[in-house]
């Protein structure tokens, strides 16, 4: 997880969120990003040149074919900027990056197979591309959405409960990922999900969240939750 990631920096809202080490949410990314972040084709590189740069540590992989070249770090700002371009081009303006893709933005590590975006209603296909997008109906509550540039993203706490609520194994996450998200949100010591974290979920999903929360706590034997 990025060292600068802290609950104080993750306050939801259109103008309050900041990229650790980067611009506040209401500002655009520096123009230089356009020449250092992208697919090999977008960066004017052949597949062989891109592979050589990765081997020489002159570039860092992000998601699929996307990479950071030169001195550009593969940090939270780069991950958010990658999905900002992809999601804003292919998904409705209201779309919110959620679940494993949101966790990837916050924490880094291995990206999921799909970028799940939550929308109010599914009206059309999001098309094909890298990374692949998957639409799920139902927007998170506004106070559980963070704006990073033009990207709308579930907060770490919301991302954690979305992963716990998922029924499909492919959309679930390891307990260590959920733990890291809860630590980033300052909620790891809670014995049960905060009431506000369950907002918008039905009874069955709430049951999965509560059960998953308890399993995650037990997996790490958190002393604060011993009853």
Buried (B, 14 or more C-beta within 10 A) or exposed (E): BBEEBEBEBBEBEEEBBBBBEBBEBEEEBEEEBEEBBBBBEBBEBEEEBBEEBBEEEBBBEBBEBBBBBEEBEBBBBBBBBBBBBBBBEBBBEEBBBBBBBBBBBBBBEEBBEBBBBBBEEEEEEBEEEEBBBBBBEBBBEEEBBBBBBBBBBBBBBBBBBBBBBBEEEEBBBEBEBBBBBBBBBBBBEBEEBEEEBBBBBEEEBBEBBBEBBBEBBEEEEBEEBEE
